[in-house]
Amino acid sequence: MGRLRPAAVRRGALPLPWFTAITVTNPIWLIKTRLQLDSRNRGERRMSAFECVRRVYRSDGLRGFYRGMSASYAGISETVIHFVIYESIKRKLIESKANANMDDEDESVKDASDFVGMMLAAATSKTCATSIAYPHEVIRTRLREEGSKYRSFFQTLNMVVREEGYRALYRGLTTHLVRQIPNTAIMMCTYELVVYLLNG
């Protein structure tokens, strides 16, 4: 059953693709965040994505498109924690099933309860990982604010804690979990199902 583990987890190379993806896509996420944070007075026209790109480049140059990237790098820890916990729970589920069905000829056959168990494992692992690593989300958003006083990861972390307290690092966590938990449970279950079907 060990062969069902994601290849990147087995090789310990999980962070490398994430570093690459974050570096390439950070400008897109920055523009998205700026558009979400754009507040205009009633009657004023909303800023378009193209206008946002021009404003970022005019104020900060190319470097401006990479604000918040350090916080995104820190967020890779969430993915690592998630996979470690998920694989541990999944292994225990497999061992438990094997012990309960010692007389079965084919222990590799899965039923619906196996996939429900994997969905619960994914939901549990994602909840733990997100709760541990969530402050990077707050810091990243602060760093992407236009004209903000935030300059770097640790400077932002210290300033938020000093001015607003530790609870500020977890603002929006509940909403984030409501989105992330079902998404992760469905994604991991789909992955396990596809691997199971391909392995025949």
C-alpha positions in Angstrom: 0.0 0.0 0.0 3.0 2.3 0.4 3.1 2.7 -3.4 -0.1 4.8 -3.2 1.7 7.6 -1.5 2.2 10.7 -3.7 5.6 10.5 -5.5 6.7 13.9 -4.3 6.1 12.9 -0.7 8.1 9.7 -1.1 11.1 11.5 -2.6 10.9 14.4 -0.1 10.8 16.8 -3.1 7.4 18.3 -2.4 8.5 21.9 -1.7 10.4 22.5 -5.0 7.3 22.6 -7.3 5.6 24.8 -4.8 8.5 27.3 -4.8 8.4 27.4 -8.6 4.6 27.8 -8.7 4.6 30.6 -6.1 7.4 32.5 -7.9 5.6 32.3 -11.3 2.1 33.1 -10.1 2.7 35.6 -7.3 2.0 38.6 -9.6 -1.5 37.2 -10.4 -2.3 36.7 -6.7 -1.1 40.2 -5.9 -3.4 41.7 -8.5 -6.3 39.6 -7.3 -5.7 40.8 -3.7 -5.3 44.4 -4.7 -8.6 44.2 -6.6 -10.3 42.6 -3.6 -9.0 45.3 -1.3 -9.8 48.2 -3.7 -12.3 50.5 -2.0 -13.8 53.3 -4.0 -16.3 55.9 -2.9 -19.9 55.4 -4.1 -20.1 56.5 -7.7 -16.4 56.0 -8.5 -15.4 53.5 -11.2 -13.8 50.3 -9.9 -10.2 49.7 -10.8 -9.7 47.2 -13.6 -7.0 44.5 -13.6 -5.0 46.4 -16.3 -5.2 49.6 -14.2 -4.0 47.7 -11.2 -1.0 46.3 -13.1 -0.1 49.8 -14.2 -0.4 51.2 -10.7 1.8 48.5 -9.2 4.5 48.9 -11.8 4.4 52.7 -11.6 4.7 52.7 -7.8 7.1 49.8 -7.1 8.4 48.6 -10.5 8.7 44.8 -11.2 9.6 44.2 -7.5 6.1 45.3 -6.6 4.5 42.3 -8.2 6.4 40.0 -5.8 5.2 41.6 -2.5 4.0 38.9 -0.2 6.0 36.1 -1.8 8.0 35.5 1.3 4.8 34.7 3.2 3.7 32.4 0.4 7.0 30.5 0.7 6.3 30.2 4.5 2.9 28.8 3.5 4.6 25.8 2.0 4.9 24.5 5.5 1.1 24.1 5.6 1.3 21.7 2.6 4.1 19.7 4.1 2.3 19.4 7.5 -0.9 18.4 5.7 0.7 15.6 3.8 2.7 14.2 6.8 -0.5 14.1 8.9 -2.6 12.7 6.1 -0.2 9.9 5.2 0.1 9.0 8.9 -3.7 8.8 9.3 -4.1 6.9 6.1 -1.5 4.3 7.1 -3.3 3.7 10.4 -6.6 3.3 8.5 -5.0 0.7 6.2 -3.4 -1.2 9.1 -6.7 -1.2 11.0 -8.5 -2.6 8.0 -5.9 -5.2 7.4 -6.1 -6.4 11.0 -9.9 -6.5 10.9 -10.0 -8.5 7.6 -7.1 -10.9 8.1 -9.1 -13.8 6.6 -9.9 -11.9 3.3 -8.0 -13.1 0.3 -7.7 -9.7 -1.3 -7.1 -6.9 1.2 -6.4 -4.4 -1.6 -10.1 -4.2 -2.6 -11.6 -0.9 -1.4 -15.2 0.0 -0.7 -17.0 3.3 -0.1 -16.0 3.3 3.6 -12.3 3.4 2.6 -12.8 6.5 0.6 -14.9 8.2 3.3 -12.1 7.4 5.7 -9.6 9.1 3.4 -11.9 12.1 3.1 -12.0 12.4 6.9 -8.2 11.9 7.1 -7.7 14.7 4.5 -10.2 17.0 6.4 -8.4 16.3 9.7 -4.9 16.8 8.3 -5.9 20.0 6.5 -7.6 21.4 9.6 -4.4 20.8 11.7 -2.1 22.2 9.0 -4.1 25.3 8.3 -4.5 26.1 12.0 -0.8 25.8 12.5 0.3 27.8 9.5 -2.6 30.2 9.0 -0.7 33.4 10.2 1.2 33.4 6.9 -2.2 34.1 5.1 -2.7 37.3 7.2 0.8 38.4 6.7 0.7 37.8 3.0 -2.5 39.9 2.6 -1.0 42.7 4.6 2.1 42.8 2.5 0.0 43.0 -0.7 -2.0 46.0 0.5 -1.4 49.1 -1.6 0.6 51.8 0.1 0.9 49.8 3.3 3.4 50.2 6.1 4.3 46.6 5.9 7.7 45.8 4.2 8.9 42.2 5.0 7.6 39.0 6.5 9.1 39.4 10.0 8.5 43.1 10.2 4.8 42.6 9.3 4.6 39.7 11.8 6.0 41.8 14.6 4.0 44.9 13.8 0.7 42.9 13.6 1.4 41.3 17.0 2.5 44.5 18.6 -0.4 46.7 17.3 -3.3 44.2 17.3 -2.2 41.2 19.4 -1.8 37.5 18.6 -5.5 37.0 17.8 -5.1 39.2 14.7 -2.9 36.5 13.1 -6.0 34.2 13.0 -8.5 36.6 11.6 -10.6 34.9 8.9 -9.5 31.4 9.9 -13.0 30.1 10.2 -14.0 31.3 6.8 -10.8 29.9 5.3 -11.4 26.5 6.9 -15.0 26.4 5.5 -13.5 26.7 2.1 -10.4 24.6 2.5 -11.7 21.5 4.3 -14.4 20.3 1.7 -12.0 21.2 -1.1 -9.1 19.2 0.3 -11.3 16.2 1.3 -12.8 16.0 -2.2 -9.4 16.5 -3.9 -7.6 13.8 -1.9 -10.4 11.3 -2.2 -10.5 11.9 -6.0 -6.7 11.4 -6.1 -6.9 8.2 -4.1 -9.8 6.9 -6.3 -7.9 7.6 -9.5 -4.7 5.9 -8.2 -6.8 2.9 -7.1 -8.5 2.6 -10.5 -5.3 3.0 -12.4 -3.6 0.3 -10.3 -6.5 -1.9 -11.1 
